[in-house]
Amino acid sequence: MSSDLRDLYQEMILDHGKRPRNFRALAKANRRAEGYNPLCGDRETVYLEVEGDRVVDAAFEGAGCAISTASASMMTEALKGKSRAEAETLFEKFRDLITGETKAAAGGPPLGKLEVFSGVREYPVRIKCATLPWHTMRSALHGDAAMISTEDGAEASPKDEPRPTTPPARVC
């Protein structure tokens, strides 16, 4: 990765980690899912307002490391106005970008700014931090009410824990 790209990666991740966009409960949400990464402690709730086949609005709440928070922030920006199929394609492209795999089909919306997360693949332990919001979004999009966890068989966090109203400044 070039020095310029690495600098951009760090700058955008830190900006979205400190000042996340769409960090709020979404009153009009008709889709919602919760996600948990027990290795890092990231907890996120993703809210979607879906009308017909379109994601009209997207937001999230929770507490997570800078990478998880930045990923959720940039994801919610990228989803607005997308069809369900485009949201699925973005999920697949983002997952492939982070893992270095090439399973995603060609076409669909470009990743754009989300490409700054390509540096995460250099730190395999951070992949789950970056992908947690995406897996949670996908669960919400499908109407799945089960808690998403980055670990198979891991117990999810209790739903009655208070949700933070501001994102913590934390790096795992």
N, C-alpha and C positions, 0 to 999 in steps of 0.2 A: 504494500500500500504506500502510495506517495506521501511525502511529508504534508503537502497541501491538503490531501484528502483526510489524513489523520487529524490535522488541525480542525478541519470542517466537522469531522465526526465528533471530536471532543466538544467543540463549540456548540453544535446543535443539540447534542445529548445533554450537556450541562444546562443549556437554556431551557429546554423542555422539561428537564428534571427539576429545575428550580421554579419555573413559571409554567406549569402545565396548562395547556389549552383544554377547554371542555371538562375541567375538573369540578364536577357538580352532580347532584342528583338531577335526573331528567324527569320532570313532572309528567310529561306526555309519553313517557316510555311505555311501549306495549311489549317489549322484550327485555329480559334482564337475566344476567348470569353472574355467578361469583366464582372467583378463581383464587387459588392458594398455592404458593411455592414454599413448602416446608423447609427446603434447604437454605433459602435466603430470608424467609419470613414475609415475602411479598403477599399482600392480600388486595384483591381488586374486585370491584363490582362494575360491570359494563352495562350501560343502559342504551337501548336502541329504540328509536321511534321509526317504525316501519309502516309505510302506507302502500298498499298493493305490493309491488315488487321493488320498491325503492326504500333505501335508508334515508329518511328525511333528516334525522338528527342523531347524534351519538355523543355520549358523555361517559365519564367514569369517576369513581371515588375509590379511596383506599389508601394504603400505605405501602410503599415499596422503595426499592433502591432506585438510584438515578436512571439506570437503564430501563427498568420496568416502567417507571413513571413516564420517561421520555417516549418509550415505545407506545404506551397507551395514549399519550397526548397526540403523537403524530398519527397514530392509527385512527383516532376519532376524527381528526381533520381530513384524512384521506377517504374515509367512508361516506361522508355526507354527499348525498345525491347519487350514490352508486346503486345499481341494481343488486339483487341478491347474488346473481351469477358473477357480477364484477367484484363484489365483496369476497366471494369464495376464491376467485382468481387472485385477488390481492393477498388473501391469506396464503395461498399456495406459493405465490411468488416470494412473499416475505419469508416464509419458512425455508424455501430453497435458498434464498440469499443468505440467511443466517446459518444454515447447516452446510452450505456448499453443495447441496444436491441439485439435480436438475429434473425433478419430476413434473413441475408445472407445465401446463400446455402453453403454447405461444398465444399471443393475442391478449385481449383484455386491457385494462388500464395499466399504464406504466407505474413503476414504483416511485419515480420522482425523488422527492426529498428522503423517502424511506431508505434509499440506497446508502445513506450514511451509516446504517447499521451493519454494513458489510464487514466492518472491523470487528464486530462481536464474534465472528467465527474464529478469530485468532485466540479467543478466550473461551474455550468450550464450557467452562463452568457457568458462564454468563448467558448461554443460549436460552436456558429455561427462563431467565429473567426477562429477556427480550420477547420471547414467544408467549409467555403467560397471558398478556392481554389479548393476543390474537386468538388463542384457543378459547378464552373466555368469550370473546366476541362471537366466535363461530358457534359456540353453544347457545348463546342468546339468540343468534340469528335462526337457529334451528328450533328454538323454543324449548330447549332442554333445561330443566330446572335443577339438575344435579350439580353439586359443587364440583368444579374443575380443579384437579390437582396435578402438579407437574410430576408427581410420583405415583406410580401404580400402587394401589393398596394403602396409600397414606391417608390418614384421617384428616378430613378437612376441618377448618376452624369452625367453632360454634357460631351460628348465625346471630346469636344474641349479643355478641361483643359490640361495643360502641364503635362506630365508624369515625375515623378522623375527619375533621372538616377542612383541614389544610394538609397538604402533603408534607411529610417530614423530609428534612434534608439529610438523607442517609445514603451511604454507599456500602454495599455488602462487602 
